[in-house]
Amino acid sequence: MEKKSVSVTLEHVTKRFKDVKGKSDVIAVNDSHFVIEPGELVTLLGPSGCGKTTTLRMIAGFELPTEGKIYIGNEEVTMLPPNKRDTATMFQSYGLFPHMTVFDNVAYGLKLRKIPHEDIVKRVNETLALVGLSDYGDRAPSKLSGGQQQRVALARSLIVTPSVLLLDEPLSNLDALLREQMRVEIRKIQKELGITAVYVTHDRVEAMSLSDRVVVMKDGFIRQIGSPIDIYENPNSRFVAGFVGKAAFFPVRVKKQEANLWTCQLGEKEVVVERATTDVEVGTEAVLMARPESLRVTEKGKGKIEGKVRMNVYLGNSMEAFINTSFGEVLVQIDDPHAKKVFEEGEEVSIDFTPDRVRLLNENEA
C-alpha cells in the first residue's frame, strides 16, 4: 500500500455556531493554531464540549471555519467539501453496510473510484491482511465481533490511501480489553503505513498510549500541546495535570527561589520543589501538583503531611494507598510493595514528596 505523509496545519481557526434563539453565539473552537507533522499521530484530548470533534470535522470538511485557514500539505482546503480533500474519517459508529460482505464493505470506496476489478481484489486482500482479517472477506458484518467490525471500518478507511486519517473516538463502543488491543493495532498500522493521523478522544489512556503528541483542549481553547511524557510530567495548569492523570493538589505559598529550587510553605512545613511553571512567582500563592508515584508513605511525624491510611488496594506490581489528610484524601502509589514497608489500614502515617517529581503551578488558571 502506498505511503503518503503530509502535514496538517490550522492557522488561527475559530468556529462559531449561531444561536437561532437570539442568544450569544457559541464559540466551539477559539483561535486554534498548530501543525501536525507528516506521519505524526496527534490526539485531540479533552472533556465533552471542548471543541475536539468540531476541530476534526473542520479538518475533514464536514464543518467550515468561521475564521482562519486549514492546510493539508501545501494545499489550502479551508472551504473545500469533504470529497475534495484527501482524507478518510473513521467514526464512533462503524457504519458498515449490513447487506454487503466484509470484502464488499472494504472495496466500496475503490468501486466508487472506478478502480479495475483486479486491482480492487489485490488491494482489498492486502488491506484485510493488514488488519488481521484475511479469512473474513466472505462474512457478513453481523457475524463479526465488535473488535472485528472495528477492523473492517479501519480497513475501509485505509484502502483509499488517504493522506490524512481522521479517527473520531473509534474505540468507544468496545469493551476494555478490546480497546487495549485495538489501541496497539491502530498505532502499529499507522506507523507501518507512515500515515498522518488525527485522533479524537476523551480517554487519557488512549491519548497517552497512541500519540506522538497530545493537544489538550477545554472550552474551545487549546490548553497545552506536547508529547505524552511532557504533558504528564510538565503540565502547565491544574486542569491539564488533572485531566491527563491522577494527581493531588496542595495549596502552598512560595517563599524563595534559589537556582532551580523553590521553597514553599505547606501548612506548618517547608517543601522544596525542583520544577515549576514559568508563571509562578516568589511571594505568591501556588498549587503543588503531585502524582501518586511522586509521593512516599513514611512513619508518623517524618514527612510533610500527616494522615491515616484509609484503604490499601493491591494491584500486583504496585499498591495504591488512600490516605486521609487535612488536605483531603491523597492517593500514594507504592511500587513493588513486596520489597517495601506497607502501612496497615487505620495506621497513622506521614506523606513525603520527591522534589524532582512534583511541580508548582500558578494558583490562577488562565
Secondary structure, 3 states (H helix, E strand, C coil): CCCCCCCEEEEEEEEEECCCCCCCCEEEEEEEEEEECCCCEEEEECCCCCCHHHHHHHHHCCCCCCEEEEEECCEECCCCCHHHCCEEEECCCCCCCCCCCHHHHHHHHHHHCCCCHHHHHHHHHHHHHHCCCHHHCCCCHHHCCHHHHHHHHHHHHHCCCCCEEEEECCCCCCCHHHHHHHHHHHHHHHHHHCCEEEEEECCHHHHHHHCCEEEEEECCEEEEEECHHHHHHCCCCHHHHHHCCCCEEEEEEEEEEECCEEEEEECCEEEEECCECCCCCCCCEEEEEECHHHEEEEECCCCCEEEEEEEEEECCCEEEEEEEECCEEEEEEEECHHHCCCCCCCCEEEEEECCCCCEEEECCCC
